[in-house]
Amino acid sequence: MNRVVHPIEQESFRRLRARLDTSHFPPLTRAVVERVIHSAADLEYATDLVMNEDDLVTAHAALHAGAPVVVDVEMVASGITRRGTVCRLRDAVSGPGLTRSAHAVRLAHEEVGPGAVWVIGCAPTALEELLTLDASPALVIGLPVGFVGAAESKAALRASGLPAVSNVSEKGGSAVAAAALNALLYHTVSSEETS
């Protein structure tokens, strides 16, 4: 089923591309960069985001083959428009040395096992917990926001060697994390990309 793009969205992307040349990015990287910038109206994401095209190609295939999508909070889930998600935050509890978000990641991991796409846009502790698990993810979109632990958790994600989309700065959030995932869901691979 083809996605119908509203004229306002078309105009927004036209204006984005008039202000920022994204043509040098590989196809999926470009899709993620543009969709994240579109979600935040923040051109700095073009140089702040960190990802690898090969990881995105693998994740794109996994998503379109039905890999589960796990999110840290319902706000991220609400922004993902073409796929059901797993969010265990309502079932989680906090305890000594464990935030609710971290516990929710543990619960979700028990539910979905390896090969999921993880989308973390709120809690640095959720991302930190994911890095302690043997999750074998198809991709981790790690874009938590905040002044405490966000940049550090994203640096740890990049250092882990897991396939990932992250950014260097403290910014991020539910909307940009959902946008990065939506970019992969919306993107159709052209014949030039597969040859």
Secondary structure, DSSP 4 states (H G I P E B T S, - for coil): -PPPPPHHHHHHHHHHHHHS--TTS-HHHHHHHHHHHHHHT-TTHHHHEEE-HHHHHHHHHHHHTT--EEESSHHHHHH--SS--B--GGG---BTTB-HHHHHHHHHHHHH-TTPEEEE-S-HHHHHHHHHS----SEEEE---SSSSHHHHHHHHHHHT--EEEESSS---HHHHHHHHHHHHH----HHHH-
